[in-house]
Amino acid sequence: MQNNSITSKIRPVVVELDNFFSNPSIFKKLTTISKELLPEISAEQPYAVRDVSTREFGENLPGEVGSIRVAVFFPNEETKIERHPNSTQFLFSIDGSGETRVLRDQKWEKDVYGENYEASLDSRWHYVEKNAWHQSVAVGNKPWTLVAIHTATDVQDEYQID
């Protein structure tokens, strides 16, 4: 497994986010939402996404949290290529495996994570810089659940058109 997105500079922020979102009561809320989304995915509808109010997580949210989305991906499916001009993004893998491809210096780099939730921080998290083109892909034969934490409260989504 390779995940180069969690650099020494960003690691303290990811540790804070991990401590919060791995809390059993918070994690249970996330998994409940993912179970509700699971019936919505299929080969014809490869992913389902739900915006979740930050109020559902209490007043002690880490400062980096502007908005939260839970997404479930059908096995071996990919999202559209996207970027967020007004927000950095922290991706938290809570079930299944995936990879996120990020365009850095005009070259696509692939980070794999989510294979073993309990193994390490790098197995659970991915960091996407503000305005970076990226694409997430479920790998393996089971659905992949991902939580997208954005620094912006009103995230701008832009999609690459071929």
SEVEX-112502 format. One record per residue (C-alpha): residue number from 1; residue in one letter; x, y, z. Coordinates in nm, 3 decimals. Layout:
N
+-----+------+---------+---------+---------+
: seq : type :       x :       y :       z :
+-----+------+---------+---------+---------+
: NUM :    A :       X :       Y :       Z :
...
+-----+------+---------+---------+---------+
END
This chain:
162
+-----+------+---------+---------+---------+
: seq : type :       x :       y :       z :
+-----+------+---------+---------+---------+
:   1 :    M :   0.000 :   0.000 :   0.000 :
:   2 :    Q :   0.122 :   0.347 :  -0.083 :
:   3 :    N :  -0.020 :   0.677 :   0.044 :
:   4 :    N :   0.204 :   0.980 :   0.001 :
:   5 :    S :  -0.061 :   1.242 :   0.077 :
:   6 :    I :  -0.010 :   1.246 :   0.455 :
:   7 :    T :   0.306 :   1.455 :   0.479 :
:   8 :    S :   0.474 :   1.561 :   0.803 :
:   9 :    K :   0.325 :   1.909 :   0.753 :
:  10 :    I :  -0.036 :   1.788 :   0.730 :
:  11 :    R :  -0.008 :   1.492 :   0.972 :
:  12 :    P :  -0.097 :   1.691 :   1.290 :
:  13 :    V :  -0.424 :   1.803 :   1.131 :
:  14 :    V :  -0.503 :   1.448 :   1.020 :
:  15 :    V :  -0.427 :   1.315 :   1.369 :
:  16 :    E :  -0.674 :   1.564 :   1.517 :
:  17 :    L :  -0.940 :   1.468 :   1.261 :
:  18 :    D :  -0.875 :   1.098 :   1.316 :
:  19 :    N :  -0.911 :   1.133 :   1.692 :
:  20 :    F :  -1.246 :   1.303 :   1.646 :
:  21 :    F :  -1.398 :   1.087 :   1.369 :
:  22 :    S :  -1.271 :   0.759 :   1.516 :
:  23 :    N :  -1.456 :   0.828 :   1.841 :
:  24 :    P :  -1.702 :   0.535 :   1.872 :
:  25 :    S :  -2.017 :   0.750 :   1.884 :
:  26 :    I :  -1.908 :   0.963 :   1.585 :
:  27 :    F :  -1.792 :   0.658 :   1.390 :
:  28 :    K :  -2.128 :   0.489 :   1.455 :
:  29 :    K :  -2.312 :   0.788 :   1.303 :
:  30 :    L :  -2.094 :   0.764 :   0.992 :
:  31 :    T :  -2.146 :   0.389 :   0.951 :
:  32 :    T :  -2.521 :   0.427 :   1.000 :
:  33 :    I :  -2.535 :   0.680 :   0.716 :
:  34 :    S :  -2.321 :   0.454 :   0.495 :
:  35 :    K :  -2.558 :   0.161 :   0.556 :
:  36 :    E :  -2.850 :   0.382 :   0.451 :
:  37 :    L :  -2.668 :   0.470 :   0.127 :
:  38 :    L :  -2.563 :   0.114 :   0.041 :
:  39 :    P :  -2.894 :   0.011 :  -0.124 :
:  40 :    E :  -2.866 :   0.311 :  -0.359 :
:  41 :    I :  -2.554 :   0.188 :  -0.541 :
:  42 :    S :  -2.531 :  -0.052 :  -0.835 :
:  43 :    A :  -2.335 :  -0.097 :  -1.156 :
:  44 :    E :  -2.576 :   0.153 :  -1.314 :
:  45 :    Q :  -2.552 :   0.394 :  -1.017 :
:  46 :    P :  -2.188 :   0.347 :  -0.906 :
:  47 :    Y :  -2.189 :   0.579 :  -0.605 :
:  48 :    A :  -2.420 :   0.757 :  -0.363 :
:  49 :    V :  -2.331 :   1.069 :  -0.165 :
:  50 :    R :  -2.502 :   1.243 :   0.125 :
:  51 :    D :  -2.419 :   1.582 :   0.272 :
:  52 :    V :  -2.433 :   1.559 :   0.650 :
:  53 :    S :  -2.496 :   1.858 :   0.875 :
:  54 :    T :  -2.198 :   1.935 :   1.093 :
:  55 :    R :  -2.447 :   1.999 :   1.376 :
:  56 :    E :  -2.502 :   1.622 :   1.396 :
:  57 :    F :  -2.149 :   1.591 :   1.536 :
:  58 :    G :  -2.170 :   1.839 :   1.820 :
:  59 :    E :  -1.986 :   2.157 :   1.901 :
:  60 :    N :  -1.638 :   2.012 :   1.937 :
:  61 :    L :  -1.563 :   1.965 :   1.567 :
:  62 :    P :  -1.199 :   2.024 :   1.475 :
:  63 :    G :  -1.144 :   2.369 :   1.321 :
:  64 :    E :  -1.070 :   2.226 :   0.976 :
:  65 :    V :  -1.423 :   2.086 :   0.938 :
:  66 :    G :  -1.644 :   2.307 :   0.726 :
:  67 :    S :  -1.865 :   2.037 :   0.575 :
:  68 :    I :  -1.902 :   1.660 :   0.571 :
:  69 :    R :  -2.012 :   1.418 :   0.301 :
:  70 :    V :  -2.049 :   1.041 :   0.324 :
:  71 :    A :  -2.005 :   0.845 :   0.000 :
:  72 :    V :  -2.043 :   0.477 :  -0.083 :
:  73 :    F :  -1.891 :   0.335 :  -0.402 :
:  74 :    F :  -1.986 :   0.021 :  -0.591 :
:  75 :    P :  -1.689 :  -0.222 :  -0.620 :
:  76 :    N :  -1.435 :  -0.128 :  -0.888 :
:  77 :    E :  -1.607 :   0.198 :  -0.979 :
:  78 :    E :  -1.463 :   0.548 :  -1.004 :
:  79 :    T :  -1.595 :   0.898 :  -0.954 :
:  80 :    K :  -1.579 :   1.184 :  -1.198 :
:  81 :    I :  -1.254 :   1.380 :  -1.202 :
:  82 :    E :  -1.316 :   1.682 :  -0.980 :
:  83 :    R :  -1.161 :   1.966 :  -0.787 :
:  84 :    H :  -1.269 :   2.206 :  -0.513 :
:  85 :    P :  -1.134 :   2.559 :  -0.576 :
:  86 :    N :  -1.241 :   2.685 :  -0.234 :
:  87 :    S :  -1.161 :   2.388 :  -0.011 :
:  88 :    T :  -0.901 :   2.139 :   0.093 :
:  89 :    Q :  -1.037 :   1.789 :   0.140 :
:  90 :    F :  -0.961 :   1.513 :   0.389 :
:  91 :    L :  -1.086 :   1.169 :   0.287 :
:  92 :    F :  -1.153 :   0.916 :   0.564 :
:  93 :    S :  -1.196 :   0.554 :   0.455 :
:  94 :    I :  -1.424 :   0.372 :   0.697 :
:  95 :    D :  -1.494 :   0.048 :   0.509 :
:  96 :    G :  -1.351 :  -0.120 :   0.203 :
:  97 :    S :  -1.053 :  -0.016 :  -0.005 :
:  98 :    G :  -0.983 :   0.252 :  -0.256 :
:  99 :    E :  -0.739 :   0.484 :  -0.415 :
: 100 :    T :  -0.737 :   0.850 :  -0.494 :
: 101 :    R :  -0.557 :   0.980 :  -0.798 :
: 102 :    V :  -0.435 :   1.338 :  -0.773 :
: 103 :    L :  -0.289 :   1.551 :  -1.051 :
: 104 :    R :   0.040 :   1.688 :  -0.916 :
: 105 :    D :   0.292 :   1.868 :  -1.137 :
: 106 :    Q :   0.098 :   1.762 :  -1.450 :
: 107 :    K :   0.129 :   1.394 :  -1.354 :
: 108 :    W :  -0.134 :   1.166 :  -1.201 :
: 109 :    E :  -0.020 :   1.016 :  -0.871 :
: 110 :    K :  -0.211 :   0.734 :  -0.707 :
: 111 :    D :  -0.246 :   0.686 :  -0.331 :
: 112 :    V :  -0.397 :   0.362 :  -0.203 :
: 113 :    Y :  -0.563 :   0.346 :   0.137 :
: 114 :    G :  -0.847 :   0.182 :   0.325 :
: 115 :    E :  -0.717 :  -0.174 :   0.294 :
: 116 :    N :  -0.689 :  -0.223 :   0.667 :
: 117 :    Y :  -0.869 :   0.037 :   0.875 :
: 118 :    E :  -0.691 :  -0.063 :   1.195 :
: 119 :    A :  -0.337 :  -0.066 :   1.053 :
: 120 :    S :  -0.234 :   0.299 :   1.052 :
: 121 :    L :  -0.339 :   0.657 :   0.998 :
: 122 :    D :  -0.219 :   0.634 :   0.638 :
: 123 :    S :  -0.454 :   0.338 :   0.589 :
: 124 :    R :  -0.754 :   0.552 :   0.680 :
: 125 :    W :  -0.687 :   0.901 :   0.549 :
: 126 :    H :  -0.602 :   1.089 :   0.232 :
: 127 :    Y :  -0.536 :   1.460 :   0.184 :
: 128 :    V :  -0.625 :   1.654 :  -0.131 :
: 129 :    E :  -0.490 :   2.007 :  -0.169 :
: 130 :    K :  -0.721 :   2.295 :  -0.250 :
: 131 :    N :  -0.799 :   2.317 :  -0.624 :
: 132 :    A :  -0.622 :   1.987 :  -0.710 :
: 133 :    W :  -0.784 :   1.766 :  -0.972 :
: 134 :    H :  -0.856 :   1.425 :  -0.820 :
: 135 :    Q :  -1.056 :   1.107 :  -0.869 :
: 136 :    S :  -1.142 :   0.833 :  -0.622 :
: 137 :    V :  -1.180 :   0.468 :  -0.720 :
: 138 :    A :  -1.316 :   0.173 :  -0.523 :
: 139 :    V :  -1.086 :  -0.128 :  -0.551 :
: 140 :    G :  -1.163 :  -0.485 :  -0.458 :
: 141 :    N :  -1.485 :  -0.681 :  -0.460 :
: 142 :    K :  -1.682 :  -0.497 :  -0.191 :
: 143 :    P :  -1.826 :  -0.145 :  -0.164 :
: 144 :    W :  -1.603 :   0.131 :  -0.034 :
: 145 :    T :  -1.727 :   0.389 :   0.217 :
: 146 :    L :  -1.553 :   0.722 :   0.233 :
: 147 :    V :  -1.615 :   1.035 :   0.439 :
: 148 :    A :  -1.513 :   1.361 :   0.271 :
: 149 :    I :  -1.432 :   1.639 :   0.514 :
: 150 :    H :  -1.397 :   1.979 :   0.351 :
: 151 :    T :  -1.258 :   2.299 :   0.501 :
: 152 :    A :  -1.527 :   2.506 :   0.323 :
: 153 :    T :  -1.885 :   2.513 :   0.448 :
: 154 :    D :  -2.022 :   2.564 :   0.096 :
: 155 :    V :  -1.796 :   2.351 :  -0.123 :
: 156 :    Q :  -1.752 :   2.438 :  -0.488 :
: 157 :    D :  -1.737 :   2.123 :  -0.701 :
: 158 :    E :  -1.592 :   2.146 :  -1.051 :
: 159 :    Y :  -1.583 :   1.846 :  -1.283 :
: 160 :    Q :  -1.338 :   1.782 :  -1.564 :
: 161 :    I :  -1.502 :   1.744 :  -1.901 :
: 162 :    D :  -1.327 :   1.517 :  -2.150 :
+-----+------+---------+---------+---------+
END
